[in-house]
Amino acid sequence: ERNMISGMIGDIYITVEGGPGVSQEARAAYARGAVVVPLMRTGGASDGMFNFPQGALQKPSLCTEEQWALLKSKDAPVEQSATAAAAF
């Protein structure tokens, strides 16, 4: 229940790794039109597991190609990926 409520209150969600609960929050948020930004490099739900919303794994319009690449890349320096995520 907490996961569903959490998914109903924000406008932008940045997910880090996660399991079924993170995926449930992301699905609820995405379904109501919130922007979901997964830090895919961290794996788990944020990389598409646990029925994470597939649309949220596509680059949102408010994100540059460079930022999106940093959110995805396991090889990019962590500091750069964190800076990209914080830009939202």
Wavefront OBJ file of the C-alpha trace (Angstrom):
o trace
v 0.000 0.000 0.000
v 2.835 2.409 0.845
v 4.354 1.805 -2.597
v 1.115 2.740 -4.333
v 0.763 5.904 -2.233
v 4.380 6.887 -2.903
v 3.723 6.480 -6.608
v 0.820 8.900 -6.444
v 2.466 11.994 -4.945
v 5.499 13.078 -6.997
v 6.010 14.696 -10.369
v 9.476 13.291 -11.061
v 10.801 9.986 -9.711
v 14.459 9.007 -9.854
v 14.877 5.321 -9.143
v 18.054 3.623 -7.952
v 18.338 -0.156 -8.263
v 15.356 -1.593 -6.378
v 13.134 -4.594 -6.274
v 9.417 -5.232 -6.720
v 8.468 -2.293 -4.477
v 10.421 0.244 -6.523
v 8.905 -1.192 -9.669
v 5.394 -0.909 -8.203
v 5.986 2.754 -7.276
v 7.393 3.457 -10.738
v 4.400 1.801 -12.446
v 1.941 3.843 -10.382
v 3.816 7.088 -11.061
v 4.283 6.398 -14.774
v 0.636 5.388 -15.207
v -0.521 8.776 -13.935
v 1.912 10.718 -16.131
v 4.792 11.435 -13.762
v 8.303 11.409 -15.206
v 10.217 8.324 -14.063
v 13.996 8.540 -14.461
v 15.717 5.220 -13.748
v 19.404 5.170 -12.854
v 19.725 2.082 -15.046
v 23.404 1.547 -14.283
v 22.412 0.383 -10.796
v 20.527 -2.682 -12.040
v 17.445 -4.259 -10.500
v 14.084 -2.620 -11.105
v 15.794 0.510 -12.432
v 17.226 -1.576 -15.252
v 13.876 -3.087 -16.236
v 13.399 -5.971 -13.813
v 10.220 -6.725 -11.817
v 7.801 -5.407 -14.449
v 9.291 -1.898 -14.389
v 7.319 0.298 -16.826
v 8.964 -0.134 -20.238
v 8.071 3.406 -21.280
v 10.137 4.737 -18.387
v 13.187 3.021 -19.860
v 13.001 5.403 -22.827
v 14.699 8.821 -22.709
v 12.276 11.468 -21.423
v 12.073 14.732 -23.383
v 13.516 16.763 -20.519
v 16.750 14.742 -20.635
v 19.667 15.255 -23.011
v 21.248 12.354 -24.873
v 24.415 12.852 -22.797
v 22.512 12.727 -19.485
v 20.619 9.618 -20.600
v 23.860 7.886 -21.578
v 25.314 8.655 -18.141
v 22.247 7.209 -16.403
v 22.639 3.991 -18.397
v 26.410 3.457 -18.490
v 28.010 1.179 -15.928
v 31.382 2.445 -17.187
v 30.780 6.170 -16.629
v 32.227 7.671 -13.454
v 29.652 7.527 -10.645
v 30.046 11.261 -10.016
v 29.013 12.032 -13.594
v 25.973 9.748 -13.424
v 24.960 11.331 -10.114
v 25.294 14.805 -11.619
v 23.116 13.744 -14.549
v 20.448 12.398 -12.186
v 20.568 15.531 -10.016
v 19.886 17.696 -13.069
v 16.241 16.674 -12.913
l 1 2 3 4 5 6 7 8 9 10 11 12 13 14 15 16 17 18 19 20 21 22 23 24 25 26 27 28 29 30 31 32 33 34 35 36 37 38 39 40 41 42 43 44 45 46 47 48 49 50 51 52 53 54 55 56 57 58 59 60 61 62 63 64 65 66 67 68 69 70 71 72 73 74 75 76 77 78 79 80 81 82 83 84 85 86 87 88
